Amino acid sequence: MLYDAVALLPSQAGATMLLQESTARDFVADAFAHCKFIGYVASAMPLITKAGVPASLDEGFIALEDTADCRTFLSRCGA
């Protein structure tokens, strides 16, 4: 499967479950390693951390807190 971006939008409970899944952690780590754009909500941060992504997120990570952030995410993906 090919993709250019990932949106991590789990609920708090969903994120807790995903932390236990090695495939979920690998998916996030692979997306980061392959320089994919990653949009995320705050509840996804523990998963991002457990996937081994550095604490200082680069410009490929876009926090999705409101509609404007979603537009930014889509704009960066389109560029």
mmCIF file as gemmi writes it, N, C-alpha and C atoms, coordinates in Angstrom:
data_model
loop_
_atom_site.group_PDB
_atom_site.id
_atom_site.type_symbol
_atom_site.label_atom_id
_atom_site.label_alt_id
_atom_site.label_comp_id
_atom_site.label_asym_id
_atom_site.label_entity_id
_atom_site.label_seq_id
_atom_site.pdbx_PDB_ins_code
_atom_site.Cartn_x
_atom_site.Cartn_y
_atom_site.Cartn_z
_atom_site.occupancy
_atom_site.B_iso_or_equiv
_atom_site.pdbx_formal_charge
_atom_site.auth_seq_id
_atom_site.auth_asym_id
_atom_site.pdbx_PDB_model_num
ATOM 1 N N . MET Axp A 1 ? 0.844 -1.161 0 1 0 ? 1 A 1
ATOM 2 C CA . MET Axp A 1 ? 0 0 0 1 0 ? 1 A 1
ATOM 3 C C . MET Axp A 1 ? 0.899 1.237 0 1 0 ? 1 A 1
ATOM 4 N N . LEU Axp A 2 ? 0.545 2.189 -0.808 1 0 ? 2 A 1
ATOM 5 C CA . LEU Axp A 2 ? 1.302 3.43 -0.877 1 0 ? 2 A 1
ATOM 6 C C . LEU Axp A 2 ? 0.466 4.572 -0.331 1 0 ? 2 A 1
ATOM 7 N N . TYR Axp A 3 ? 1.094 5.424 0.403 1 0 ? 3 A 1
ATOM 8 C CA . TYR Axp A 3 ? 0.418 6.588 0.943 1 0 ? 3 A 1
ATOM 9 C C . TYR Axp A 3 ? 1.456 7.671 1.217 1 0 ? 3 A 1
ATOM 10 N N . ASP Axp A 4 ? 1.004 8.902 1.254 1 0 ? 4 A 1
ATOM 11 C CA . ASP Axp A 4 ? 1.903 10.026 1.507 1 0 ? 4 A 1
ATOM 12 C C . ASP Axp A 4 ? 1.692 10.663 2.869 1 0 ? 4 A 1
ATOM 13 N N . ALA Axp A 5 ? 0.597 10.303 3.526 1 0 ? 5 A 1
ATOM 14 C CA . ALA Axp A 5 ? 0.28 10.935 4.802 1 0 ? 5 A 1
ATOM 15 C C . ALA Axp A 5 ? -0.505 9.974 5.683 1 0 ? 5 A 1
ATOM 16 N N . VAL Axp A 6 ? -0.457 10.253 6.967 1 0 ? 6 A 1
ATOM 17 C CA . VAL Axp A 6 ? -1.169 9.466 7.964 1 0 ? 6 A 1
ATOM 18 C C . VAL Axp A 6 ? -1.852 10.44 8.914 1 0 ? 6 A 1
ATOM 19 N N . ALA Axp A 7 ? -3.081 10.129 9.292 1 0 ? 7 A 1
ATOM 20 C CA . ALA Axp A 7 ? -3.773 10.904 10.328 1 0 ? 7 A 1
ATOM 21 C C . ALA Axp A 7 ? -4.014 9.974 11.503 1 0 ? 7 A 1
ATOM 22 N N . LEU Axp A 8 ? -3.454 10.322 12.639 1 0 ? 8 A 1
ATOM 23 C CA . LEU Axp A 8 ? -3.623 9.532 13.86 1 0 ? 8 A 1
ATOM 24 C C . LEU Axp A 8 ? -4.688 10.214 14.71 1 0 ? 8 A 1
ATOM 25 N N . LEU Axp A 9 ? -5.89 9.606 14.731 1 0 ? 9 A 1
ATOM 26 C CA . LEU Axp A 9 ? -7.05 10.233 15.364 1 0 ? 9 A 1
ATOM 27 C C . LEU Axp A 9 ? -7.727 9.332 16.398 1 0 ? 9 A 1
ATOM 28 N N . PRO Axp A 10 ? -6.964 8.648 17.237 1 0 ? 10 A 1
ATOM 29 C CA . PRO Axp A 10 ? -7.611 7.739 18.181 1 0 ? 10 A 1
ATOM 30 C C . PRO Axp A 10 ? -8.254 8.491 19.35 1 0 ? 10 A 1
ATOM 31 N N . SER Axp A 11 ? -9.27 7.865 19.911 1 0 ? 11 A 1
ATOM 32 C CA . SER Axp A 11 ? -9.803 8.36 21.175 1 0 ? 11 A 1
ATOM 33 C C . SER Axp A 11 ? -8.781 8.025 22.258 1 0 ? 11 A 1
ATOM 34 N N . GLN Axp A 12 ? -8.977 8.517 23.452 1 0 ? 12 A 1
ATOM 35 C CA . GLN Axp A 12 ? -8.06 8.197 24.549 1 0 ? 12 A 1
ATOM 36 C C . GLN Axp A 12 ? -8.033 6.691 24.791 1 0 ? 12 A 1
ATOM 37 N N . ALA Axp A 13 ? -9.208 6.066 24.814 1 0 ? 13 A 1
ATOM 38 C CA . ALA Axp A 13 ? -9.286 4.618 25.032 1 0 ? 13 A 1
ATOM 39 C C . ALA Axp A 13 ? -8.659 3.863 23.863 1 0 ? 13 A 1
ATOM 40 N N . GLY Axp A 14 ? -8.905 4.335 22.657 1 0 ? 14 A 1
ATOM 41 C CA . GLY Axp A 14 ? -8.327 3.69 21.48 1 0 ? 14 A 1
ATOM 42 C C . GLY Axp A 14 ? -6.814 3.779 21.479 1 0 ? 14 A 1
ATOM 43 N N . ALA Axp A 15 ? -6.291 4.916 21.862 1 0 ? 15 A 1
ATOM 44 C CA . ALA Axp A 15 ? -4.836 5.089 21.913 1 0 ? 15 A 1
ATOM 45 C C . ALA Axp A 15 ? -4.215 4.144 22.936 1 0 ? 15 A 1
ATOM 46 N N . THR Axp A 16 ? -4.881 3.973 24.059 1 0 ? 16 A 1
ATOM 47 C CA . THR Axp A 16 ? -4.388 3.052 25.086 1 0 ? 16 A 1
ATOM 48 C C . THR Axp A 16 ? -4.323 1.632 24.537 1 0 ? 16 A 1
ATOM 49 N N . MET Axp A 17 ? -5.337 1.22 23.794 1 0 ? 17 A 1
ATOM 50 C CA . MET Axp A 17 ? -5.328 -0.112 23.186 1 0 ? 17 A 1
ATOM 51 C C . MET Axp A 17 ? -4.227 -0.235 22.14 1 0 ? 17 A 1
ATOM 52 N N . LEU Axp A 18 ? -4.042 0.808 21.327 1 0 ? 18 A 1
ATOM 53 C CA . LEU Axp A 18 ? -3.025 0.765 20.282 1 0 ? 18 A 1
ATOM 54 C C . LEU Axp A 18 ? -1.612 0.67 20.841 1 0 ? 18 A 1
ATOM 55 N N . LEU Axp A 19 ? -1.393 1.209 22.04 1 0 ? 19 A 1
ATOM 56 C CA . LEU Axp A 19 ? -0.069 1.122 22.657 1 0 ? 19 A 1
ATOM 57 C C . LEU Axp A 19 ? 0.377 -0.315 22.848 1 0 ? 19 A 1
ATOM 58 N N . GLN Axp A 20 ? -0.574 -1.224 22.994 1 0 ? 20 A 1
ATOM 59 C CA . GLN Axp A 20 ? -0.265 -2.632 23.223 1 0 ? 20 A 1
ATOM 60 C C . GLN Axp A 20 ? -0.033 -3.4 21.924 1 0 ? 20 A 1
ATOM 61 N N . GLU Axp A 21 ? -0.301 -2.776 20.787 1 0 ? 21 A 1
ATOM 62 C CA . GLU Axp A 21 ? -0.201 -3.433 19.486 1 0 ? 21 A 1
ATOM 63 C C . GLU Axp A 21 ? 1.121 -3.08 18.791 1 0 ? 21 A 1
ATOM 64 N N . SER Axp A 22 ? 1.969 -4.069 18.631 1 0 ? 22 A 1
ATOM 65 C CA . SER Axp A 22 ? 3.256 -3.794 17.989 1 0 ? 22 A 1
ATOM 66 C C . SER Axp A 22 ? 3.067 -3.329 16.548 1 0 ? 22 A 1
ATOM 67 N N . THR Axp A 23 ? 2.04 -3.813 15.863 1 0 ? 23 A 1
ATOM 68 C CA . THR Axp A 23 ? 1.818 -3.378 14.484 1 0 ? 23 A 1
ATOM 69 C C . THR Axp A 23 ? 1.443 -1.902 14.411 1 0 ? 23 A 1
ATOM 70 N N . ALA Axp A 24 ? 0.726 -1.412 15.398 1 0 ? 24 A 1
ATOM 71 C CA . ALA Axp A 24 ? 0.368 0.019 15.433 1 0 ? 24 A 1
ATOM 72 C C . ALA Axp A 24 ? 1.616 0.854 15.667 1 0 ? 24 A 1
ATOM 73 N N . ARG Axp A 25 ? 2.444 0.431 16.6 1 0 ? 25 A 1
ATOM 74 C CA . ARG Axp A 25 ? 3.698 1.155 16.868 1 0 ? 25 A 1
ATOM 75 C C . ARG Axp A 25 ? 4.601 1.119 15.645 1 0 ? 25 A 1
ATOM 76 N N . ASP Axp A 26 ? 4.686 -0.025 14.989 1 0 ? 26 A 1
ATOM 77 C CA . ASP Axp A 26 ? 5.506 -0.152 13.779 1 0 ? 26 A 1
ATOM 78 C C . ASP Axp A 26 ? 4.982 0.741 12.656 1 0 ? 26 A 1
ATOM 79 N N . PHE Axp A 27 ? 3.663 0.822 12.527 1 0 ? 27 A 1
ATOM 80 C CA . PHE Axp A 27 ? 3.059 1.654 11.485 1 0 ? 27 A 1
ATOM 81 C C . PHE Axp A 27 ? 3.474 3.112 11.664 1 0 ? 27 A 1
ATOM 82 N N . VAL Axp A 28 ? 3.412 3.607 12.902 1 0 ? 28 A 1
ATOM 83 C CA . VAL Axp A 28 ? 3.8 4.996 13.175 1 0 ? 28 A 1
ATOM 84 C C . VAL Axp A 28 ? 5.297 5.177 12.94 1 0 ? 28 A 1
ATOM 85 N N . ALA Axp A 29 ? 6.103 4.238 13.416 1 0 ? 29 A 1
ATOM 86 C CA . ALA Axp A 29 ? 7.557 4.324 13.224 1 0 ? 29 A 1
ATOM 87 C C . ALA Axp A 29 ? 7.916 4.304 11.744 1 0 ? 29 A 1
ATOM 88 N N . ASP Axp A 30 ? 7.26 3.447 10.973 1 0 ? 30 A 1
ATOM 89 C CA . ASP Axp A 30 ? 7.527 3.373 9.533 1 0 ? 30 A 1
ATOM 90 C C . ASP Axp A 30 ? 7.109 4.66 8.823 1 0 ? 30 A 1
ATOM 91 N N . ALA Axp A 31 ? 5.956 5.208 9.196 1 0 ? 31 A 1
ATOM 92 C CA . ALA Axp A 31 ? 5.508 6.468 8.587 1 0 ? 31 A 1
ATOM 93 C C . ALA Axp A 31 ? 6.538 7.566 8.841 1 0 ? 31 A 1
ATOM 94 N N . PHE Axp A 32 ? 7.054 7.627 10.059 1 0 ? 32 A 1
ATOM 95 C CA . PHE Axp A 32 ? 8.079 8.621 10.393 1 0 ? 32 A 1
ATOM 96 C C . PHE Axp A 32 ? 9.368 8.347 9.612 1 0 ? 32 A 1
ATOM 97 N N . ALA Axp A 33 ? 9.805 7.096 9.592 1 0 ? 33 A 1
ATOM 98 C CA . ALA Axp A 33 ? 11.061 6.745 8.917 1 0 ? 33 A 1
ATOM 99 C C . ALA Axp A 33 ? 11.004 7.021 7.419 1 0 ? 33 A 1
ATOM 100 N N . HIS Axp A 34 ? 9.817 6.937 6.838 1 0 ? 34 A 1
ATOM 101 C CA . HIS Axp A 34 ? 9.662 7.159 5.401 1 0 ? 34 A 1
ATOM 102 C C . HIS Axp A 34 ? 9.197 8.576 5.081 1 0 ? 34 A 1
ATOM 103 N N . CYS Axp A 35 ? 9.349 9.468 6.06 1 0 ? 35 A 1
ATOM 104 C CA . CYS Axp A 35 ? 9.09 10.91 5.877 1 0 ? 35 A 1
ATOM 105 C C . CYS Axp A 35 ? 7.666 11.22 5.407 1 0 ? 35 A 1
ATOM 106 N N . LYS Axp A 36 ? 6.691 10.511 5.959 1 0 ? 36 A 1
ATOM 107 C CA . LYS Axp A 36 ? 5.295 10.795 5.643 1 0 ? 36 A 1
ATOM 108 C C . LYS Axp A 36 ? 4.818 11.957 6.498 1 0 ? 36 A 1
ATOM 109 N N . PHE Axp A 37 ? 3.874 12.719 5.971 1 0 ? 37 A 1
ATOM 110 C CA . PHE Axp A 37 ? 3.232 13.728 6.799 1 0 ? 37 A 1
ATOM 111 C C . PHE Axp A 37 ? 2.358 12.998 7.807 1 0 ? 37 A 1
ATOM 112 N N . ILE Axp A 38 ? 2.378 13.452 9.045 1 0 ? 38 A 1
ATOM 113 C CA . ILE Axp A 38 ? 1.601 12.794 10.089 1 0 ? 38 A 1
ATOM 114 C C . ILE Axp A 38 ? 0.779 13.844 10.831 1 0 ? 38 A 1
ATOM 115 N N . GLY Axp A 39 ? -0.52 13.789 10.63 1 0 ? 39 A 1
ATOM 116 C CA . GLY Axp A 39 ? -1.434 14.625 11.396 1 0 ? 39 A 1
ATOM 117 C C . GLY Axp A 39 ? -1.828 13.839 12.633 1 0 ? 39 A 1
ATOM 118 N N . TYR Axp A 40 ? -1.964 14.526 13.759 1 0 ? 40 A 1
ATOM 119 C CA . TYR Axp A 40 ? -2.259 13.791 14.991 1 0 ? 40 A 1
ATOM 120 C C . TYR Axp A 40 ? -3.063 14.647 15.962 1 0 ? 40 A 1
ATOM 121 N N . VAL Axp A 41 ? -3.822 13.968 16.796 1 0 ? 41 A 1
ATOM 122 C CA . VAL Axp A 41 ? -4.522 14.613 17.902 1 0 ? 41 A 1
ATOM 123 C C . VAL Axp A 41 ? -3.736 14.32 19.173 1 0 ? 41 A 1
ATOM 124 N N . ALA Axp A 42 ? -4.007 15.072 20.212 1 0 ? 42 A 1
ATOM 125 C CA . ALA Axp A 42 ? -3.238 14.953 21.459 1 0 ? 42 A 1
ATOM 126 C C . ALA Axp A 42 ? -3.25 13.53 22.017 1 0 ? 42 A 1
ATOM 127 N N . SER Axp A 43 ? -4.37 12.827 21.885 1 0 ? 43 A 1
ATOM 128 C CA . SER Axp A 43 ? -4.451 11.473 22.441 1 0 ? 43 A 1
ATOM 129 C C . SER Axp A 43 ? -3.504 10.494 21.751 1 0 ? 43 A 1
ATOM 130 N N . ALA Axp A 44 ? -2.979 10.847 20.594 1 0 ? 44 A 1
ATOM 131 C CA . ALA Axp A 44 ? -2.048 9.975 19.868 1 0 ? 44 A 1
ATOM 132 C C . ALA Axp A 44 ? -0.603 10.134 20.335 1 0 ? 44 A 1
ATOM 133 N N . MET Axp A 45 ? -0.312 11.127 21.129 1 0 ? 45 A 1
ATOM 134 C CA . MET Axp A 45 ? 1.08 11.379 21.533 1 0 ? 45 A 1
ATOM 135 C C . MET Axp A 45 ? 1.746 10.196 22.238 1 0 ? 45 A 1
ATOM 136 N N . PRO Axp A 46 ? 1.068 9.484 23.146 1 0 ? 46 A 1
ATOM 137 C CA . PRO Axp A 46 ? 1.734 8.317 23.755 1 0 ? 46 A 1
ATOM 138 C C . PRO Axp A 46 ? 2.124 7.263 22.714 1 0 ? 46 A 1
ATOM 139 N N . LEU Axp A 47 ? 1.302 7.068 21.704 1 0 ? 47 A 1
ATOM 140 C CA . LEU Axp A 47 ? 1.621 6.114 20.646 1 0 ? 47 A 1
ATOM 141 C C . LEU Axp A 47 ? 2.817 6.588 19.831 1 0 ? 47 A 1
ATOM 142 N N . ILE Axp A 48 ? 2.848 7.866 19.515 1 0 ? 48 A 1
ATOM 143 C CA . ILE Axp A 48 ? 3.971 8.443 18.775 1 0 ? 48 A 1
ATOM 144 C C . ILE Axp A 48 ? 5.266 8.26 19.572 1 0 ? 48 A 1
ATOM 145 N N . THR Axp A 49 ? 5.203 8.53 20.856 1 0 ? 49 A 1
ATOM 146 C CA . THR Axp A 49 ? 6.373 8.39 21.728 1 0 ? 49 A 1
ATOM 147 C C . THR Axp A 49 ? 6.822 6.938 21.806 1 0 ? 49 A 1
ATOM 148 N N . LYS Axp A 50 ? 5.87 6.033 22.022 1 0 ? 50 A 1
ATOM 149 C CA . LYS Axp A 50 ? 6.22 4.617 22.155 1 0 ? 50 A 1
ATOM 150 C C . LYS Axp A 50 ? 6.749 4.037 20.847 1 0 ? 50 A 1
ATOM 151 N N . ALA Axp A 51 ? 6.398 4.658 19.729 1 0 ? 51 A 1
ATOM 152 C CA . ALA Axp A 51 ? 6.899 4.207 18.424 1 0 ? 51 A 1
ATOM 153 C C . ALA Axp A 51 ? 8.355 4.603 18.217 1 0 ? 51 A 1
ATOM 154 N N . GLY Axp A 52 ? 8.906 5.376 19.144 1 0 ? 52 A 1
ATOM 155 C CA . GLY Axp A 52 ? 10.318 5.741 19.046 1 0 ? 52 A 1
ATOM 156 C C . GLY Axp A 52 ? 10.588 7.005 18.266 1 0 ? 52 A 1
ATOM 157 N N . VAL Axp A 53 ? 9.548 7.788 18.013 1 0 ? 53 A 1
ATOM 158 C CA . VAL Axp A 53 ? 9.732 9.058 17.309 1 0 ? 53 A 1
ATOM 159 C C . VAL Axp A 53 ? 10.389 10.041 18.272 1 0 ? 53 A 1
ATOM 160 N N . PRO Axp A 54 ? 11.387 10.793 17.806 1 0 ? 54 A 1
ATOM 161 C CA . PRO Axp A 54 ? 12.064 11.756 18.686 1 0 ? 54 A 1
ATOM 162 C C . PRO Axp A 54 ? 11.087 12.744 19.322 1 0 ? 54 A 1
ATOM 163 N N . ALA Axp A 55 ? 11.424 13.181 20.52 1 0 ? 55 A 1
ATOM 164 C CA . ALA Axp A 55 ? 10.555 14.102 21.265 1 0 ? 55 A 1
ATOM 165 C C . ALA Axp A 55 ? 10.345 15.423 20.532 1 0 ? 55 A 1
ATOM 166 N N . SER Axp A 56 ? 11.342 15.855 19.771 1 0 ? 56 A 1
ATOM 167 C CA . SER Axp A 56 ? 11.195 17.103 19.019 1 0 ? 56 A 1
ATOM 168 C C . SER Axp A 56 ? 10.64 16.775 17.641 1 0 ? 56 A 1
ATOM 169 N N . LEU Axp A 57 ? 9.326 16.856 17.498 1 0 ? 57 A 1
ATOM 170 C CA . LEU Axp A 57 ? 8.667 16.524 16.236 1 0 ? 57 A 1
ATOM 171 C C . LEU Axp A 57 ? 9.071 17.527 15.162 1 0 ? 57 A 1
ATOM 172 N N . ASP Axp A 58 ? 9.313 17.024 13.959 1 0 ? 58 A 1
ATOM 173 C CA . ASP Axp A 58 ? 9.702 17.914 12.868 1 0 ? 58 A 1
ATOM 174 C C . ASP Axp A 58 ? 8.472 18.499 12.175 1 0 ? 58 A 1
ATOM 175 N N . GLU Axp A 59 ? 8.704 19.264 11.097 1 0 ? 59 A 1
ATOM 176 C CA . GLU Axp A 59 ? 7.611 19.962 10.418 1 0 ? 59 A 1
ATOM 177 C C . GLU Axp A 59 ? 6.663 19.023 9.685 1 0 ? 59 A 1
ATOM 178 N N . GLY Axp A 60 ? 7.006 17.751 9.605 1 0 ? 60 A 1
ATOM 179 C CA . GLY Axp A 60 ? 6.117 16.767 9 1 0 ? 60 A 1
ATOM 180 C C . GLY Axp A 60 ? 4.983 16.34 9.914 1 0 ? 60 A 1
ATOM 181 N N . PHE Axp A 61 ? 5.077 16.704 11.181 1 0 ? 61 A 1
ATOM 182 C CA . PHE Axp A 61 ? 4.019 16.409 12.151 1 0 ? 61 A 1
ATOM 183 C C . PHE Axp A 61 ? 3.14 17.651 12.305 1 0 ? 61 A 1
ATOM 184 N N . ILE Axp A 62 ? 1.857 17.466 12.16 1 0 ? 62 A 1
ATOM 185 C CA . ILE Axp A 62 ? 0.929 18.589 12.274 1 0 ? 62 A 1
ATOM 186 C C . ILE Axp A 62 ? -0.122 18.235 13.326 1 0 ? 62 A 1
ATOM 187 N N . ALA Axp A 63 ? -0.143 18.998 14.413 1 0 ? 63 A 1
ATOM 188 C CA . ALA Axp A 63 ? -1.157 18.802 15.447 1 0 ? 63 A 1
ATOM 189 C C . ALA Axp A 63 ? -2.502 19.232 14.886 1 0 ? 63 A 1
ATOM 190 N N . LEU Axp A 64 ? -3.494 18.384 15.023 1 0 ? 64 A 1
ATOM 191 C CA . LEU Axp A 64 ? -4.822 18.66 14.492 1 0 ? 64 A 1
ATOM 192 C C . LEU Axp A 64 ? -5.754 19.025 15.649 1 0 ? 64 A 1
ATOM 193 N N . GLU Axp A 65 ? -5.789 20.307 15.953 1 0 ? 65 A 1
ATOM 194 C CA . GLU Axp A 65 ? -6.606 20.773 17.067 1 0 ? 65 A 1
ATOM 195 C C . GLU Axp A 65 ? -7.879 21.469 16.607 1 0 ? 65 A 1
ATOM 196 N N . ASP Axp A 66 ? -7.877 21.975 15.371 1 0 ? 66 A 1
ATOM 197 C CA . ASP Axp A 66 ? -9.061 22.672 14.868 1 0 ? 66 A 1
ATOM 198 C C . ASP Axp A 66 ? -9.091 22.608 13.342 1 0 ? 66 A 1
ATOM 199 N N . THR Axp A 67 ? -10.094 23.218 12.758 1 0 ? 67 A 1
ATOM 200 C CA . THR Axp A 67 ? -10.281 23.177 11.307 1 0 ? 67 A 1
ATOM 201 C C . THR Axp A 67 ? -9.089 23.773 10.565 1 0 ? 67 A 1
ATOM 202 N N . ALA Axp A 68 ? -8.538 24.85 11.081 1 0 ? 68 A 1
ATOM 203 C CA . ALA Axp A 68 ? -7.393 25.485 10.421 1 0 ? 68 A 1
ATOM 204 C C . ALA Axp A 68 ? -6.201 24.526 10.367 1 0 ? 68 A 1
ATOM 205 N N . ASP Axp A 69 ? -6.004 23.754 11.425 1 0 ? 69 A 1
ATOM 206 C CA . ASP Axp A 69 ? -4.91 22.784 11.43 1 0 ? 69 A 1
ATOM 207 C C . ASP Axp A 69 ? -5.132 21.711 10.37 1 0 ? 69 A 1
ATOM 208 N N . CYS Axp A 70 ? -6.372 21.307 10.189 1 0 ? 70 A 1
ATOM 209 C CA . CYS Axp A 70 ? -6.685 20.305 9.154 1 0 ? 70 A 1
ATOM 210 C C . CYS Axp A 70 ? -6.383 20.867 7.77 1 0 ? 70 A 1
ATOM 211 N N . ARG Axp A 71 ? -6.701 22.137 7.555 1 0 ? 71 A 1
ATOM 212 C CA . ARG Axp A 71 ? -6.376 22.769 6.27 1 0 ? 71 A 1
ATOM 213 C C . ARG Axp A 71 ? -4.862 22.806 6.058 1 0 ? 71 A 1
ATOM 214 N N . THR Axp A 72 ? -4.128 23.134 7.094 1 0 ? 72 A 1
ATOM 215 C CA . THR Axp A 72 ? -2.669 23.17 7.012 1 0 ? 72 A 1
ATOM 216 C C . THR Axp A 72 ? -2.138 21.784 6.646 1 0 ? 72 A 1
ATOM 217 N N . PHE Axp A 73 ? -2.652 20.76 7.305 1 0 ? 73 A 1
ATOM 218 C CA . PHE Axp A 73 ? -2.235 19.379 7.043 1 0 ? 73 A 1
ATOM 219 C C . PHE Axp A 73 ? -2.471 19.028 5.577 1 0 ? 73 A 1
ATOM 220 N N . LEU Axp A 74 ? -3.66 19.296 5.078 1 0 ? 74 A 1
ATOM 221 C CA . LEU Axp A 74 ? -3.977 18.983 3.692 1 0 ? 74 A 1
ATOM 222 C C . LEU Axp A 74 ? -3.141 19.793 2.717 1 0 ? 74 A 1
ATOM 223 N N . SER Axp A 75 ? -2.884 21.044 3.05 1 0 ? 75 A 1
ATOM 224 C CA . SER Axp A 75 ? -2.068 21.906 2.198 1 0 ? 75 A 1
ATOM 225 C C . SER Axp A 75 ? -0.635 21.384 2.103 1 0 ? 75 A 1
ATOM 226 N N . ARG Axp A 76 ? -0.055 21.009 3.23 1 0 ? 76 A 1
ATOM 227 C CA . ARG Axp A 76 ? 1.317 20.469 3.23 1 0 ? 76 A 1
ATOM 228 C C . ARG Axp A 76 ? 1.374 19.154 2.462 1 0 ? 76 A 1
ATOM 229 N N . CYS Axp A 77 ? 0.344 18.331 2.612 1 0 ? 77 A 1
ATOM 230 C CA . CYS Axp A 77 ? 0.307 17.062 1.869 1 0 ? 77 A 1
ATOM 231 C C . CYS Axp A 77 ? 0.252 17.318 0.369 1 0 ? 77 A 1
ATOM 232 N N . GLY Axp A 78 ? -0.508 18.338 -0.031 1 0 ? 78 A 1
ATOM 233 C CA . GLY Axp A 78 ? -0.662 18.657 -1.438 1 0 ? 78 A 1
ATOM 234 C C . GLY Axp A 78 ? 0.572 19.275 -2.061 1 0 ? 78 A 1
ATOM 235 N N . ALA Axp A 79 ? 1.396 19.899 -1.216 1 0 ? 79 A 1
ATOM 236 C CA . ALA Axp A 79 ? 2.609 20.533 -1.728 1 0 ? 79 A 1
ATOM 237 C C . ALA Axp A 79 ? 3.613 19.459 -2.069 1 0 ? 79 A 1
